[in-house]
């Protein structure tokens, strides 16, 4: 897992390894992160997208794969 912006703030780190089954979907990733980090992460994940194998998605049925990035909306210009 790699976290960016508000997701990194909620996790207190920029990356970590989760011990999940190889068939885990993004719904399991999301529930695992909420259980671990609580309401701050839950708020981030309501608006965040996931980057899985170069594909940006919000489809929680998608298999997570080996690398998942959590991308909250970015501000700036």
C-alpha positions in Angstrom: 0.0 0.0 0.0 1.1 3.5 -0.8 -0.7 6.5 0.7 -0.7 10.0 -0.6 -1.9 13.4 0.9 -4.7 12.9 3.4 -4.4 9.1 3.2 -0.8 9.3 4.4 -2.0 11.6 7.2 -4.7 9.2 8.3 -2.3 6.2 8.2 0.6 8.0 9.8 2.9 6.6 7.1 3.4 6.8 3.3 3.6 3.0 2.7 3.1 -0.3 4.3 2.5 -4.0 3.5 -0.9 -5.5 4.3 -1.2 -9.3 4.8 -4.2 -10.1 2.7 -5.1 -13.1 0.5 -4.0 -12.9 -3.1 -7.6 -12.8 -4.2 -8.5 -9.8 -1.9 -10.6 -7.1 -3.6 -10.6 -3.4 -2.9 -13.6 -3.7 -0.6 -11.4 -5.9 1.7 -8.6 -3.4 1.5 -10.9 -0.6 2.4 -12.5 -2.4 5.4 -9.0 -3.5 6.6 -7.8 0.1 6.5 -10.8 1.5 8.2 -10.5 -1.1 11.0 -6.8 -0.2 11.4 -7.0 3.6 11.2 -10.5 4.5 12.1 -12.8 7.4 11.1 -10.0 9.6 9.6 -9.2 6.9 7.1 -12.9 6.2 6.5 -13.5 9.8 5.5 -10.5 9.7 3.1 -11.7 6.5 1.5 -15.2 7.9 0.8 -13.6 10.2 -1.8 -10.4 8.5 -2.7 -9.6 6.5 -5.8 -7.3 3.4 -5.9 -4.5 3.0 -8.4 -4.1 -0.7 -9.2 -1.6 -1.8 -11.9 -1.7 1.7 -13.6 -5.5 1.7 -13.6 -7.4 4.3 -11.6 -10.6 2.9 -10.1 -13.2 3.2 -7.5 -14.6 -0.3 -8.2 -14.4 -2.1 -4.9 -15.0 -5.5 -6.6 -11.6 -5.1 -8.4 -8.9 -7.5 -7.2 -6.3 -5.5 -5.3 -3.1 -7.1 -6.7 0.4 -6.6 -5.3 0.5 -2.8 -5.3 -2.3 -0.4 -4.4 -2.0 3.3 -4.1 -4.7 5.4 -2.2 -5.2 8.7 -4.0 -7.4 11.2 -2.3 -8.5 14.2 -4.4 -5.6 16.6 -4.8 -6.0 20.4 -4.6 -3.8 23.0 -6.2 -3.0 24.3 -9.5 
